[in-house]
Amino acid sequence: MWFKAKAFLKFLWHSKNQHGIHSPFVYKLITKCFYNKEHLEAYELWDKAKKTLSTSNKVLEVQDIGAGSKIFKGNLRPVSKIAKHVSISRKRARLMSRLVDYLSVKNALELGTSIGLGSISIAGSGRARLTTIEACPATSAYAQSLFEKLKLTKITGMNSSFDEGLTELNPPRSLAREGSEEKFDLIFIDGHHDGEATLSYFESLLKHKHNDTLFILDDIHWSPAMEMAWEAIKTHEEVRVTIDTFQWGLVFFRKEQVKQDFVIRV
């Protein structure tokens, strides 16, 4: 807890808004997307889903594969409390929906479905196709039932570990050739908050990016190990632009960009 509080104070000291941003690409992203006040239809579906989950009496037996929870002590977790304390916040969900809209995301990947609110923020508009991976069987099944109830037919859920799920994304070896892997416009890494694992997933997913792909990493200031992973990603030779928003780290690979790192308040 103290670590994250100190990290947030450091973030506030270094962060800025659009003023003083000299990259046209990042300035436009901040002003036209981050701070855009226009209402999107996708917001309404997410709000509906959040209300449904917040009033649910369902209790899930959760299998934690990653770094564990700082909120829950045991494995029996009410859906309503997951929605309140663990799932993507309304503010972040709306930012995600704006990013999907602004970047015209058509094909997305999510590591860490949880109960589905992050998935809905990505695919709620119906324009993006989403593959989402969740290791916990009960959580994955619950999210899938929610997607069906909301008629979100473009979401494909996979119940497997991240490593197994990423292996399934690759073409069969007999057909594999360089560049034949499925490409995603947006990749959201939201689970298994372990620094070493996060770096491993990042490296594994690089073959699924194209020049304009956006990677979003959740909880980059969760722990010293996660901060170390974020620093390593920032210095990766293929990375051009990073944006630290405290909760999320955004990574762009646009070869036409000068290599720059930003700390932005959203």
C-alpha positions as CSV (number, residue, x, y, z in Angstrom):
1,M,0.0,0.0,0.0
2,W,2.8,2.4,1.0
3,F,4.7,1.6,-2.2
4,K,1.8,2.5,-4.4
5,A,1.1,5.7,-2.5
6,K,4.7,6.8,-3.0
7,A,4.5,5.8,-6.6
8,F,1.4,7.9,-7.1
9,L,3.0,11.0,-5.5
10,K,6.0,10.6,-7.8
11,F,3.6,10.3,-10.7
12,L,1.8,13.5,-9.8
13,W,5.1,15.3,-9.6
14,H,6.2,14.3,-13.1
15,S,2.9,14.1,-14.9
16,K,1.4,16.8,-17.2
17,N,-1.6,17.4,-19.4
18,Q,-1.5,18.4,-23.1
19,H,0.5,21.5,-22.4
20,G,4.1,21.2,-23.2
21,I,3.6,18.1,-25.4
22,H,5.6,18.6,-28.6
23,S,4.7,15.3,-30.3
24,P,1.8,16.0,-32.7
25,F,0.7,12.4,-32.5
26,V,0.6,12.4,-28.7
27,Y,-0.9,15.9,-28.5
28,K,-3.7,14.8,-30.8
29,L,-4.2,11.6,-28.8
30,I,-4.5,13.5,-25.6
31,T,-6.8,16.3,-26.8
32,K,-9.0,14.3,-29.2
33,C,-9.2,11.1,-27.2
34,F,-8.0,11.2,-23.6
35,Y,-9.9,14.5,-22.8
36,N,-12.8,14.0,-25.3
37,K,-16.1,14.8,-23.6
38,E,-18.4,13.5,-26.3
39,H,-20.8,10.8,-25.3
40,L,-20.3,7.3,-26.9
41,E,-23.1,4.7,-27.2
42,A,-20.6,2.1,-25.8
43,Y,-20.8,3.9,-22.4
44,E,-24.4,3.0,-22.0
45,L,-23.9,-0.8,-22.5
46,W,-21.0,-0.7,-20.0
47,D,-23.1,1.1,-17.4
48,K,-25.9,-1.4,-17.9
49,A,-23.5,-4.3,-17.4
50,K,-21.9,-2.7,-14.3
51,K,-25.3,-2.2,-12.7
52,T,-26.2,-5.8,-13.4
53,L,-23.0,-7.1,-11.8
54,S,-23.1,-4.7,-8.9
55,T,-26.5,-6.1,-7.8
56,S,-25.7,-9.8,-8.5
57,N,-26.0,-12.3,-5.6
58,K,-23.7,-14.7,-7.4
59,V,-20.5,-15.9,-5.6
60,L,-17.6,-17.3,-7.7
61,E,-14.9,-19.7,-6.6
62,V,-11.9,-18.0,-8.1
63,Q,-8.6,-19.6,-9.0
64,D,-5.9,-17.0,-8.8
65,I,-3.1,-17.8,-11.3
66,G,-1.2,-14.5,-11.0
67,A,0.1,-12.3,-8.2
68,G,-3.1,-12.7,-6.2
69,S,-5.5,-10.2,-4.8
70,K,-4.9,-7.3,-2.5
71,I,-8.6,-7.0,-1.9
72,F,-9.9,-10.5,-1.2
73,K,-8.5,-13.0,1.4
74,G,-10.1,-16.2,0.1
75,N,-11.2,-17.7,-3.1
76,L,-15.0,-17.3,-2.6
77,R,-15.7,-13.9,-4.1
78,P,-19.1,-12.1,-4.6
79,V,-19.5,-10.9,-8.2
80,S,-20.8,-7.6,-6.8
81,K,-17.6,-7.0,-4.9
82,I,-15.4,-8.0,-7.9
83,A,-17.3,-5.4,-9.9
84,K,-16.8,-2.8,-7.2
85,H,-13.2,-3.3,-6.1
86,V,-11.3,-5.2,-8.8
87,S,-12.9,-4.7,-12.2
88,I,-12.0,-1.8,-14.5
89,S,-13.4,1.5,-13.2
90,R,-16.0,3.6,-15.0
91,K,-13.4,6.3,-15.8
92,R,-11.0,3.8,-17.3
93,A,-13.7,1.9,-19.2
94,R,-14.7,5.1,-20.9
95,L,-11.1,5.9,-21.8
96,M,-10.8,2.4,-23.2
97,S,-13.9,2.9,-25.3
98,R,-12.6,6.2,-26.6
99,L,-9.3,4.6,-27.5
100,V,-11.1,1.9,-29.4
101,D,-13.1,4.5,-31.3
102,Y,-10.3,7.0,-31.9
103,L,-7.8,4.3,-33.1
104,S,-10.5,2.5,-35.2
105,V,-9.7,-0.8,-33.5
106,K,-11.1,-3.8,-35.4
107,N,-9.3,-6.7,-33.8
108,A,-8.3,-6.8,-30.1
109,L,-6.8,-9.2,-27.6
110,E,-7.3,-9.1,-23.8
111,L,-5.3,-11.1,-21.3
112,G,-7.5,-11.3,-18.1
113,T,-11.3,-11.3,-18.8
114,S,-12.3,-11.4,-15.1
115,I,-16.1,-10.9,-15.0
116,G,-16.1,-9.1,-18.4
117,L,-16.3,-5.4,-17.8
118,G,-13.0,-4.7,-19.4
119,S,-14.0,-6.8,-22.4
120,I,-17.3,-4.8,-22.8
121,S,-15.3,-1.5,-22.7
122,I,-13.4,-2.8,-25.7
123,A,-16.1,-4.6,-27.7
124,G,-19.3,-2.9,-26.5
125,S,-19.7,-0.8,-29.6
126,G,-20.0,-3.9,-31.7
127,R,-17.3,-2.7,-34.1
128,A,-14.3,-4.5,-32.7
129,R,-13.7,-8.2,-32.6
130,L,-12.2,-9.3,-29.3
131,T,-10.4,-12.4,-28.2
132,T,-10.2,-12.6,-24.4
133,I,-8.3,-15.1,-22.2
134,E,-9.2,-16.0,-18.6
135,A,-7.5,-18.8,-16.6
136,C,-10.2,-19.2,-13.9
137,P,-13.0,-21.5,-15.2
138,A,-15.7,-20.0,-13.0
139,T,-14.9,-16.4,-13.9
140,S,-14.5,-17.2,-17.6
141,A,-17.9,-19.0,-17.6
142,Y,-19.6,-16.1,-15.8
143,A,-18.2,-13.5,-18.2
144,Q,-19.3,-15.6,-21.2
145,S,-22.8,-15.8,-19.9
146,L,-22.8,-12.0,-19.5
147,F,-21.6,-11.5,-23.1
148,E,-24.4,-13.8,-24.4
149,K,-27.0,-11.9,-22.3
150,L,-25.8,-8.6,-23.8
151,K,-25.7,-10.2,-27.3
152,L,-22.0,-9.3,-27.8
153,T,-21.3,-11.9,-30.5
154,K,-17.9,-10.5,-31.5
155,I,-16.3,-11.5,-28.2
156,T,-14.6,-14.9,-28.2
157,G,-13.7,-16.1,-24.7
158,M,-10.9,-18.6,-24.0
159,N,-10.6,-20.4,-20.7
160,S,-6.9,-21.2,-20.4
161,S,-3.7,-19.9,-18.8
162,F,-2.2,-17.0,-20.7
163,D,0.7,-19.1,-21.9
164,E,-1.6,-21.8,-23.3
165,G,-3.9,-19.2,-24.8
166,L,-1.1,-17.4,-26.6
167,T,0.1,-20.7,-28.0
168,E,-3.4,-21.3,-29.5
169,L,-3.2,-17.9,-31.3
170,N,-0.2,-19.1,-33.3
171,P,-0.8,-20.9,-36.6
172,P,0.0,-24.6,-36.8
173,R,3.8,-25.2,-37.3
174,S,3.1,-26.8,-40.7
175,L,1.6,-23.5,-41.9
176,A,3.7,-21.2,-39.8
177,R,5.9,-18.6,-41.6
178,E,7.3,-15.3,-40.4
179,G,4.5,-12.7,-40.3
180,S,1.7,-15.2,-40.6
181,E,0.5,-14.7,-37.0
182,E,-2.8,-13.0,-36.3
183,K,-2.3,-9.3,-35.9
184,F,-4.2,-7.1,-33.3
185,D,-4.9,-3.4,-33.3
186,L,-5.1,-3.4,-29.5
187,I,-3.6,-5.7,-26.9
188,F,-4.7,-5.3,-23.2
189,I,-2.6,-7.1,-20.6
190,D,-4.8,-7.0,-17.5
191,G,-3.9,-9.9,-15.2
192,H,-1.1,-11.8,-13.6
193,H,0.5,-8.7,-12.1
194,D,4.0,-10.2,-11.9
195,G,6.8,-8.3,-13.4
196,E,8.7,-11.2,-14.9
197,A,5.5,-12.7,-16.3
198,T,4.4,-9.4,-17.8
199,L,7.7,-9.0,-19.6
200,S,7.3,-12.6,-20.9
201,Y,3.8,-11.9,-22.3
202,F,5.0,-8.6,-23.8
203,E,7.8,-10.4,-25.7
204,S,5.5,-13.2,-26.8
205,L,2.9,-10.8,-28.1
206,L,5.3,-8.7,-30.2
207,K,4.8,-11.0,-33.2
208,H,1.0,-10.2,-33.1
209,K,1.5,-6.4,-33.5
210,H,1.7,-4.2,-36.6
211,N,3.0,-0.7,-36.9
212,D,-0.1,1.0,-35.4
213,T,-0.8,-1.5,-32.6
214,L,-1.4,-0.2,-29.1
215,F,-0.4,-2.3,-26.1
216,I,-2.0,-1.3,-22.8
217,L,-0.5,-2.8,-19.6
218,D,-2.6,-2.6,-16.4
219,D,-1.2,-1.8,-12.9
220,I,2.3,-0.8,-14.0
221,H,2.9,0.6,-10.5
222,W,1.4,-2.4,-8.6
223,S,4.8,-3.4,-7.2
224,P,8.5,-2.8,-7.6
225,A,8.7,-5.8,-10.0
226,M,5.9,-4.3,-12.2
227,E,7.7,-1.0,-12.3
228,M,10.9,-2.7,-13.3
229,A,9.0,-4.5,-16.1
230,W,7.5,-1.2,-17.3
231,E,11.0,0.4,-17.3
232,A,12.3,-2.5,-19.4
233,I,9.4,-2.2,-21.8
234,K,10.1,1.5,-22.2
235,T,13.6,0.8,-23.4
236,H,12.7,-2.1,-25.8
237,E,14.2,-1.5,-29.2
238,E,10.9,-1.8,-31.0
239,V,9.0,0.6,-28.7
240,R,8.7,4.2,-29.9
241,V,6.2,6.0,-27.6
242,T,5.1,5.2,-24.1
243,I,2.5,7.0,-22.0
244,D,2.4,6.4,-18.2
245,T,-1.1,7.2,-16.9
246,F,-0.3,5.6,-13.5
247,Q,-2.9,2.9,-13.7
248,W,-2.1,2.0,-17.3
249,G,1.0,2.1,-19.4
250,L,0.4,2.7,-23.1
251,V,2.9,1.5,-25.7
252,F,3.1,2.4,-29.4
253,F,5.5,1.0,-32.0
254,R,5.0,3.5,-34.8
255,K,8.3,3.5,-36.7
256,E,7.8,7.0,-38.0
257,Q,7.8,8.4,-34.4
258,V,10.8,9.7,-32.5
259,K,11.4,7.6,-29.4
260,Q,9.7,9.4,-26.4
261,D,8.2,8.6,-23.0
262,F,5.4,10.6,-21.5
263,V,3.7,10.8,-18.0
264,I,0.1,12.1,-18.5
265,R,-2.8,12.7,-16.2
266,V,-6.1,11.4,-17.4
